[in-house]
Amino acid sequence: MSGGIELNYEYAGAHIKDYIENNSLFDTFEVNDIKTIMKYAKLTSDDFNTLLNQSRSHVKACELFICTRKANISINNL
């Protein structure tokens, strides 16, 4: 047994909106973790825009692309 903490990426992805609302996603997780979390996340376009705005002070554009390229974003045209 390694004794380290193992992240539950599926849980984090399912609750990503909480991290976005608290502006804590980039403070809580490393870039590689966010990349994996995005595979399980389902975001609205507003959530994704907020995420992009929050990322400005934490990651570079190329890191942001790596993190978010597998995100599931729903776009509702009204």
Backbone as a ProteinNet text record, in pm:
[ID]
protein_1_A
[PRIMARY]
MSGGIELNYEYAGAHIKDYIENNSLFDTFEVNDIKTIMKYAKLTSDDFNTLLNQSRSHVKACELFICTRKANISINNL
[TERTIARY]
84	0	88.4	61.2	147.7	130.3	11.6	-9.5	-41.2	-37.7	-68.6	-217.5	-255.2	-395.3	-421.2	-527.9	-564.6	-686.2	-676.7	-786.5	-897	-1019.2	-1134	-1172.5	-1119.2	-1139.3	-1285.3	-1353.4	-1494.4	-1578.3	-1551.6	-1624.3	-1595.9	-1468.7	-1432	-1496.5	-1500.5	-1564.3	-1713.4	-1777	-1921.1	-1955.5	-1860.5	-1883.6	-1798.3	-1758	-1669.8	-1735.4	-1867.2	-1938.2	-1913.7	-1903.5	-1875.1	-1738	-1639.6	-1505.2	-1503.4	-1579.1	-1585.3	-1654.8	-1767.8	-1840.8	-1757.2	-1672.9	-1587.3	-1453.6	-1433.5	-1308.4	-1188.4	-1201.1	-1096	-1038.2	-1082	-1035.3	-883.8	-830.1	-686.9	-602.7	-665.2	-594.2	-592.1	-691.5	-706.6	-631.1	-630.2	-574.8	-458.9	-369.2	-259.3	-311.8	-235.5	-275.8	-305	-220.2	-242.3	-369.1	-400.3	-524.2	-645.5	-639.3	-750.5	-774.7	-667.8	-680.5	-763.1	-736.9	-811	-953.3	-970.2	-1102.7	-1193.7	-1140.2	-1221.2	-1282.3	-1221.5	-1278.5	-1413.8	-1433.1	-1555.8	-1652.4	-1607.1	-1688.6	-1786.9	-1900.3	-1999.7	-2029.4	-1990.1	-2001	-2103.3	-2164.4	-2244.3	-2148.8	-2195.1	-2108.6	-2073	-2165.2	-2135.6	-2029.1	-2039.2	-1937.2	-1800.4	-1798	-1671.5	-1611.6	-1693.9	-1644.9	-1589.2	-1657.5	-1608.9	-1476.1	-1466.4	-1342.6	-1227.2	-1253.4	-1150.1	-1106	-1200	-1166.2	-1086	-1120.9	-1049.5	-908	-887.6	-757.8	-649.2	-686.8	-588.9	-472.6	-500	-393.6	-322.5	-363.2	-306.9	-226.2	-269	-202.5	-181.7	-84.4	-59.1	-158.5	-170.6	-268.2	-245.5	-120	-94.3	-132.9	-110.9	-152.5	-304.5	-368.9	-514.9	-573.1	-514.5	-561.1	-548.1	-434.3	-411.7	-515	-547.4	-644.8	-786.2	-825.9	-968	-1006	-913.1	-946.7	-1040	-1049.2	-1139.3	-1263.6	-1289.6	-1407.4	-1534.6	-1640.1	-1772.1	-1851.8	-1883.3	-1952.6	-2083.6	-2192.6	-2322.9	-2354.9	-2398.3	-2434.2	-2580.8	-2659.5	-2802.8	-2835.3	-2880.6	-2924.4	-3071.7	-3104.2	-3244.7	-3305.9
-117	0	123.2	216.4	331.9	436.6	447.1	544.1	683.1	703.7	834.2	851.7	973.6	1003.6	982.2	909.3	884	968.7	1044.2	1131.1	1051.4	1089	1030.4	1127.2	1102.3	1192.9	1197.9	1084.9	1082.5	1170.2	1163.5	1246.5	1394.4	1427.1	1566.6	1616.5	1531.8	1570.1	1591.8	1506.2	1519	1643.2	1691	1806.8	1926.9	1931.8	2039.1	2176.1	2181	2308.8	2372.2	2290.8	2342.7	2409.4	2346.6	2404.5	2534.2	2537.5	2658	2770.3	2739.6	2841.3	2897.5	2814.5	2858.5	2914.7	2916.9	2966	2892.2	2760.2	2684	2569.4	2552.4	2438.8	2441.9	2555.6	2564.8	2574.2	2609.2	2608.8	2469.3	2388.4	2256.6	2147	2154.4	2046.2	2093.7	2000.7	2024.7	2015	2067.2	2068	1926.6	1831	1692.9	1632.9	1669.7	1622.2	1683.3	1811.3	1878.7	1816.3	1780.6	1714.1	1586.2	1506.7	1382.5	1410.4	1507.4	1543.4	1585.6	1656.7	1706.2	1592.9	1476.4	1361.9	1321.9	1348.8	1309.7	1426.5	1547.5	1666.4	1691.9	1746.9	1792.5	1937.7	2027.7	2170.7	2236.3	2342.3	2427.7	2527.6	2597.1	2696.8	2807.9	2844.4	2946.1	2897.3	2771.4	2713.8	2715.3	2680.5	2676.2	2816	2915.3	3053.2	3099.7	3066.7	3101.6	3033	2907.3	2831.6	2897.6	2940.7	3007.9	3137.6	3214	3339.4	3314.7	3211.8	3180.1	3129.7	3069.9	3008.5	3110	3230.8	3331	3351.5	3355.6	3383.1	3256.7	3141	3015.4	2936	2935.1	2852.4	2930.1	2885.8	2943.8	2887	2952.8	2912.9	2769.6	2729.8	2593.6	2489.7	2519.5	2428.2	2421.6	2536.3	2539.9	2453.8	2460.2	2376.8	2229.1	2192	2052.4	2008.5	2095.5	2062.6	2046.4	2133.7	2143	2079	2026.2	1977	1856.3	1785.4	1669.8	1698.3	1825.2	1862.5	1840.2	1800.4	1784.9	1910.6	1986.1	2113	2108.3	2135.1	2138.1	2281.8	2296.8	2428.5	2423	2504.6	2508.9	2634.9	2617.7	2730.8	2753.3	2872.3	2903	2980.5
0	0	0	-88.6	-106.5	1.8	60.4	166.5	115.6	-16.8	-73.5	-95.8	-121.3	-149	-297.2	-327.5	-466.2	-500.4	-608.9	-650.5	-718.1	-692.2	-759.4	-871.2	-989.7	-1102.5	-1146.3	-1139.5	-1179.3	-1086.9	-958.5	-862.6	-887.9	-905.6	-931.2	-1059.8	-1162.4	-1287.8	-1272.8	-1193.5	-1171.1	-1089.1	-1009.6	-923.3	-963.5	-1087.9	-1132.2	-1120.5	-1134.4	-1122.5	-985.3	-880.8	-746.7	-742.3	-804.8	-807.8	-888.4	-996.8	-1079.6	-1003.7	-939.2	-863.1	-748.4	-688.4	-578	-625	-756.5	-815.1	-753.9	-741	-673.5	-756.2	-879.4	-959	-977.1	-1017.8	-1046.5	-919.6	-807.1	-679.1	-616.9	-650.3	-588.7	-662.9	-796.4	-877.5	-964.1	-993.9	-1087.1	-1230.5	-1325	-1465.4	-1515.7	-1483.4	-1529	-1469.3	-1345.3	-1283.9	-1353	-1384	-1451.2	-1587.7	-1655.1	-1785.4	-1772.5	-1671.4	-1650.2	-1602.7	-1516.2	-1465.9	-1580.1	-1677.2	-1789.5	-1871.5	-1869.4	-1941.3	-1882.7	-1754.4	-1685.2	-1664.4	-1691.4	-1665.9	-1779.2	-1742.4	-1839.2	-1804.8	-1893.7	-1868.2	-1959.5	-1909.5	-1996.5	-2060.5	-2160.5	-2224.2	-2125.5	-2036.7	-1934.8	-1837.2	-1795.1	-1706.3	-1773.3	-1901	-1973.8	-1986.7	-2015.6	-2023.7	-1889.8	-1782.4	-1649	-1621.3	-1658.1	-1641.4	-1717.2	-1839.1	-1917.7	-1850.7	-1799.8	-1732.1	-1605	-1530.4	-1406.6	-1432.9	-1547	-1576.9	-1608.3	-1644.1	-1689.3	-1593.6	-1465.9	-1369.5	-1320.3	-1371.7	-1321.1	-1423.6	-1548.2	-1648.5	-1777.8	-1854.7	-1986.7	-2086.9	-2199.8	-2301.8	-2349.4	-2370	-2418	-2312.8	-2184.3	-2077.7	-2069	-2089	-2085.9	-2196.7	-2314.2	-2424.8	-2389.8	-2334.5	-2296.3	-2192.5	-2098.3	-1992.6	-2045.8	-2136	-2170.8	-2303.1	-2376.9	-2510.4	-2509.7	-2400.7	-2393.8	-2311	-2285.3	-2206.8	-2287.6	-2218.4	-2279	-2248.5	-2352.5	-2335.6	-2412	-2341.1	-2407.4	-2446.7	-2570	-2621.8	-2660.6	-2595.2	-2622.6	-2701	-2822.2	-2903.4	-2877.8	-2837.3	-2809.3	-2922.4
[MASK]
++++++++++++++++++++++++++++++++++++++++++++++++++++++++++++++++++++++++++++++

